[in-house]
Amino acid sequence: MSEGTQMIRKTELADIEYHGIAGSSLDCQNAVERLLQFGERIIKARIVSHGNNHCLLMTKEVGDLVAVKSGFSSGYGGTGPTCFSYVLQILDSYDAEIDECEVEEEVIERLDGSGLAIQDLESIKSAKPVRPSRWHDYVREMHFERARDGTIWHEFPLVIPFAVIDARIADLAHSFWKNADDALLKGYRRLEDAIRKRTGLGDHGEKLFSQAFMPPDAKLHWKDIDASEAVGRGQLFTGAFKAHRNPRAHRELKNNSSEQLSEFLLLNHLYMLEKKALPTGGRGQASRRR
C-alpha cells in the first residue's frame, strides 16, 4: 500500500459505536449503564481527556470499541463530575481496566460528532497513559464507600429480564410498571388456576399447593429429585403465597419498585417450577434418586 493510500485510509471514519449525548452527563451515564447491563463484557475503559472534559473509549471482550461522548467533567461540583465519579466507580467494580490519555480539543469534537477518523483512533490507542494515574482522584468518597458496601449497583435502572419470563405471564411483564400490584395479583391467580386445572383440585392458596406438591400424596412431582427436595420446592409455593400474595390481597402494600420486581421474579420462578412438574400418576410421591 502506497504512502498516499495509507494516509487516505487513516482519514477515513473509524468503524466504532458511539453512545451518549455530548454535554449531557445523565445521558452519558445511562449509556454506560446500558452497556454494562445489556452489552458484551467491557474489559477496558480509556478516559479521553482534554482539560476538564472527558469521554470514554471502551473495549468489549470481543475487541470491539465503544465511545461515550463528553458528558463527563471534573474539577468542580455539579452533575458532570458526580456522574463521572459514579461511572468510573461502577467500571472499576465491574473489573474493567481503567486508564487515561490526553488529546487535542479537536479529537474530542470529532468524537462528540460521531466522526473519529482511523488516525484519531490510532493516536488514542497508542497514547501513553497519564502518569501518575489520576482517575482515582475523579471518584468521590461517597461512590467509593458505596462500592465497598455493595450498594453502588442500586442506581442501575430496574429491568425485567424478558429472556427468562414464563410465557403465561409475559403480558404482565410487558405492562408491569404501569401497575405492579395488579400484575402480581393477576399472576398469583393465574398460577392457582393453572394448578387447579392440572390437578382437578378445588382449593386455593396454601392448601392447594400443599395438596399439589407436598409428599406423600402430591398430585404433581418433579423427576429425579428426592422427597426432601420435593418438600423444599413445595414450601416455596406455600411460603410465597403466605409471605407475599396473602398480604397483597388483603391490604395495600407500600412496596418500592425493587421489592415489587423481586417479588415478580419469585412468582416467575414458581411458574417455571410448575411447568417442570409432572403428574404423579397415582404413585403418591416424588420420584427418588436411585
C-alpha positions as CSV (number, residue, x, y, z in Angstrom):
1,M,0.0,0.0,0.0
2,S,1.5,3.4,-1.0
3,E,2.1,6.1,1.5
4,G,-0.7,8.2,-0.1
5,T,-3.2,5.4,0.1
6,Q,-2.2,4.8,3.7
7,M,-2.8,8.5,4.5
8,I,-6.2,8.5,2.8
9,R,-7.2,5.4,4.8
10,K,-6.2,7.0,8.1
11,T,-8.5,9.9,7.4
12,E,-11.5,7.6,6.9
13,L,-14.0,7.3,9.6
14,A,-13.3,4.7,12.3
15,D,-15.9,1.8,12.4
16,I,-16.9,2.1,16.1
17,E,-20.1,2.6,18.2
18,Y,-21.0,5.9,19.7
19,H,-23.2,6.4,22.8
20,G,-24.5,9.3,24.9
21,I,-25.0,12.9,24.1
22,A,-22.2,15.4,24.3
23,G,-22.7,17.8,27.3
24,S,-25.5,15.7,28.8
25,S,-24.0,13.9,31.9
26,L,-27.0,11.8,32.7
27,D,-27.4,10.6,29.1
28,C,-23.7,9.5,29.1
29,Q,-24.1,7.8,32.5
30,N,-27.2,6.0,31.2
31,A,-25.3,4.9,28.2
32,V,-22.6,3.3,30.3
33,E,-25.2,1.6,32.5
34,R,-27.0,0.2,29.4
35,L,-23.7,-1.2,28.0
36,L,-22.9,-2.9,31.3
37,Q,-26.4,-4.2,31.7
38,F,-27.1,-5.4,28.2
39,G,-23.9,-5.4,26.1
40,E,-20.9,-7.7,25.9
41,R,-18.4,-7.5,28.8
42,I,-16.3,-4.3,29.0
43,I,-12.7,-5.2,29.7
44,K,-11.0,-1.8,29.3
45,A,-12.1,1.8,29.6
46,R,-9.7,4.6,28.4
47,I,-10.6,8.1,29.6
48,V,-10.1,10.5,26.7
49,S,-9.4,13.9,28.3
50,H,-8.9,17.5,27.2
51,G,-8.6,19.7,30.3
52,N,-11.7,19.1,32.5
53,N,-13.8,17.5,29.7
54,H,-13.8,13.7,29.4
55,C,-15.0,11.0,27.1
56,L,-14.7,7.2,27.3
57,L,-13.3,4.8,24.8
58,M,-14.2,1.3,26.0
59,T,-13.1,-2.1,24.7
60,K,-15.5,-5.0,24.7
61,E,-14.3,-8.6,25.4
62,V,-14.5,-9.4,21.7
63,G,-12.3,-6.4,20.9
64,D,-15.0,-4.0,19.5
65,L,-14.7,-0.4,20.6
66,V,-17.4,1.8,22.0
67,A,-17.1,5.6,22.5
68,V,-19.2,7.5,25.1
69,K,-19.3,11.2,24.4
70,S,-18.2,14.1,26.6
71,G,-20.9,14.3,29.1
72,F,-18.3,14.0,31.9
73,S,-16.2,16.6,33.6
74,S,-14.0,17.1,36.6
75,G,-12.6,19.8,38.9
76,Y,-15.7,21.3,40.3
77,G,-19.1,20.4,41.8
78,G,-22.1,19.6,39.8
79,T,-23.7,16.9,37.8
80,G,-20.9,16.3,35.3
81,P,-18.2,15.4,37.9
82,T,-20.8,13.4,40.0
83,C,-21.8,11.3,37.0
84,F,-18.2,10.8,36.1
85,S,-17.3,9.7,39.6
86,Y,-20.2,7.2,39.6
87,V,-19.4,5.8,36.1
88,L,-15.7,5.3,36.9
89,Q,-16.6,3.5,40.2
90,I,-19.0,1.1,38.5
91,L,-16.5,0.4,35.8
92,D,-13.9,-0.4,38.4
93,S,-16.3,-2.5,40.4
94,Y,-17.0,-4.3,37.1
95,D,-13.3,-5.1,36.9
96,A,-12.7,-3.1,33.8
97,E,-9.1,-1.9,33.4
98,I,-9.1,2.0,33.5
99,D,-6.5,4.4,32.3
100,E,-6.4,7.9,30.8
101,C,-4.9,9.8,27.9
102,E,-4.8,13.5,26.9
103,V,-5.8,14.6,23.4
104,E,-6.3,17.8,21.5
105,E,-9.7,19.5,21.7
106,E,-10.4,18.7,18.0
107,V,-10.3,15.0,18.8
108,I,-13.0,15.4,21.5
109,E,-15.1,17.4,19.0
110,R,-14.8,14.7,16.4
111,L,-15.7,12.0,18.9
112,D,-18.8,14.1,20.0
113,G,-19.8,14.3,16.4
114,S,-19.5,10.5,15.9
115,G,-16.7,11.3,13.5
116,L,-13.4,9.9,14.8
117,A,-11.0,9.1,12.0
118,I,-8.9,5.9,11.9
119,Q,-5.9,8.1,12.6
120,D,-7.7,9.6,15.7
121,L,-8.4,6.1,17.0
122,E,-4.8,5.0,16.5
123,S,-3.5,8.1,18.3
124,I,-5.8,7.4,21.3
125,K,-4.9,3.8,21.5
126,S,-1.2,4.4,21.2
127,A,-1.1,7.5,23.5
128,K,0.9,7.0,26.7
129,P,-1.4,6.7,29.8
130,V,-1.4,9.7,32.1
131,R,1.2,9.1,34.9
132,P,0.9,9.2,37.8
133,S,-2.6,7.8,37.3
134,R,-5.2,10.3,38.4
135,W,-8.5,8.7,37.6
136,H,-9.0,7.7,41.3
137,D,-9.0,11.4,42.1
138,Y,-12.1,11.7,39.9
139,V,-14.0,9.3,42.1
140,R,-15.8,10.8,45.1
141,E,-15.7,9.3,48.6
142,M,-19.4,8.6,48.5
143,H,-19.1,6.4,45.4
144,F,-16.0,4.6,46.8
145,E,-18.0,3.9,50.0
146,R,-21.0,2.6,48.1
147,A,-18.8,0.3,46.1
148,R,-17.2,-1.0,49.3
149,D,-20.6,-1.8,50.9
150,G,-22.1,-3.2,47.7
151,T,-24.8,-0.6,47.1
152,I,-23.2,1.1,44.1
153,W,-25.3,-1.0,41.7
154,H,-28.6,0.2,43.3
155,E,-28.6,3.2,41.0
156,F,-29.0,0.9,37.9
157,P,-32.4,1.1,36.3
158,L,-34.8,-1.8,37.3
159,V,-35.0,-4.1,34.3
160,I,-37.3,-7.1,33.7
161,P,-35.2,-10.0,32.2
162,F,-37.7,-10.9,29.5
163,A,-35.5,-13.8,28.4
164,V,-36.5,-15.8,31.5
165,I,-40.1,-14.8,31.9
166,D,-42.7,-17.6,31.6
167,A,-44.9,-17.1,28.5
168,R,-48.0,-17.2,30.7
169,I,-47.2,-14.0,32.4
170,A,-45.3,-12.3,29.6
171,D,-48.2,-9.8,29.1
172,L,-47.9,-8.9,32.8
173,A,-44.2,-8.4,32.5
174,H,-44.7,-6.1,29.5
175,S,-47.1,-3.8,31.4
176,F,-45.6,-4.4,34.8
177,W,-44.5,-0.8,35.6
178,K,-48.0,0.6,34.8
179,N,-49.5,-1.2,37.8
180,A,-47.1,-3.7,39.6
181,D,-49.6,-4.6,42.3
182,D,-52.3,-5.6,39.8
183,A,-49.8,-7.5,37.7
184,L,-48.7,-9.5,40.8
185,L,-52.2,-10.3,41.9
186,K,-53.1,-11.5,38.4
187,G,-50.0,-13.6,38.3
188,Y,-50.8,-15.3,41.5
189,R,-54.4,-16.0,40.4
190,R,-53.3,-17.5,37.1
191,L,-50.8,-19.8,38.9
192,E,-53.6,-21.1,41.1
193,D,-55.9,-21.6,38.1
194,A,-53.2,-23.5,36.2
195,I,-52.6,-25.9,39.1
196,R,-56.3,-26.4,39.7
197,K,-56.7,-27.2,36.0
198,R,-53.9,-29.7,36.1
199,T,-54.8,-31.5,39.3
200,G,-58.6,-31.2,39.5
201,L,-58.3,-29.7,43.0
202,G,-60.7,-27.1,44.1
203,D,-58.8,-25.4,46.9
204,H,-56.7,-22.3,46.8
205,G,-53.6,-20.8,48.3
206,E,-51.5,-22.8,50.8
207,K,-53.9,-25.7,50.9
208,L,-53.9,-26.0,47.1
209,F,-50.1,-26.0,46.9
210,S,-49.7,-28.5,49.7
211,Q,-52.1,-31.0,48.0
212,A,-50.4,-30.4,44.6
213,F,-46.8,-30.6,45.6
214,M,-46.2,-32.0,49.1
215,P,-45.3,-35.7,49.6
216,P,-46.5,-38.3,50.2
217,D,-49.8,-37.6,48.3
218,A,-48.7,-34.9,45.9
219,K,-50.6,-34.6,42.6
220,L,-47.6,-33.3,40.9
221,H,-43.9,-34.3,41.2
222,W,-40.5,-33.4,39.7
223,K,-38.5,-36.0,38.0
224,D,-35.2,-37.2,39.5
225,I,-35.4,-35.4,42.9
226,D,-35.8,-36.9,46.3
227,A,-38.6,-36.3,48.8
228,S,-36.8,-33.7,50.8
229,E,-36.2,-31.6,47.7
230,A,-39.8,-32.0,46.7
231,V,-40.8,-30.7,50.1
232,G,-38.5,-27.8,49.7
233,R,-40.0,-26.8,46.4
234,G,-43.5,-27.3,47.6
235,Q,-42.7,-25.0,50.5
236,L,-41.5,-22.3,48.1
237,F,-45.1,-22.2,46.8
238,T,-46.8,-22.2,50.2
239,G,-44.3,-19.8,51.6
240,A,-44.5,-17.3,48.7
241,F,-48.3,-17.2,49.0
242,K,-48.2,-16.7,52.8
243,A,-45.5,-14.2,52.7
244,H,-46.4,-12.2,49.6
245,R,-49.7,-13.0,47.9
246,N,-51.9,-13.0,51.0
247,P,-50.8,-9.7,52.4
248,R,-51.1,-8.1,48.9
249,A,-54.6,-9.5,48.5
250,H,-55.8,-8.2,51.9
251,R,-54.3,-4.7,52.2
252,E,-52.5,-2.1,50.2
253,L,-48.8,-2.6,50.4
254,K,-46.2,0.2,50.4
255,N,-43.5,-1.7,48.4
256,N,-40.9,0.1,46.5
257,S,-40.1,-0.7,42.9
258,S,-37.2,-3.0,43.6
259,E,-39.3,-5.1,46.1
260,Q,-42.1,-5.4,43.5
261,L,-39.7,-6.6,40.8
262,S,-38.0,-9.1,43.2
263,E,-41.5,-10.5,44.0
264,F,-42.4,-10.8,40.4
265,L,-39.2,-12.7,39.7
266,L,-40.0,-15.0,42.6
267,L,-43.5,-15.5,41.1
268,N,-42.0,-16.3,37.7
269,H,-39.7,-18.9,39.4
270,L,-42.8,-20.6,40.7
271,Y,-44.2,-20.7,37.2
272,M,-41.0,-22.3,35.9
273,L,-41.1,-24.9,38.7
274,E,-44.8,-25.7,38.0
275,K,-44.0,-26.1,34.3
276,K,-41.4,-28.8,35.1
277,A,-43.7,-30.7,37.4
278,L,-45.2,-33.9,36.1
279,P,-48.5,-35.7,37.1
280,T,-47.8,-38.2,39.8
281,G,-50.0,-40.8,38.1
282,G,-51.1,-42.4,41.4
283,R,-47.6,-43.1,42.7
284,G,-48.3,-40.7,45.6
285,Q,-44.8,-39.2,46.0
286,A,-42.0,-37.5,44.2
287,S,-39.6,-39.8,42.4
288,R,-36.4,-40.7,44.3
289,R,-32.9,-40.8,43.1
290,R,-31.6,-44.2,42.6
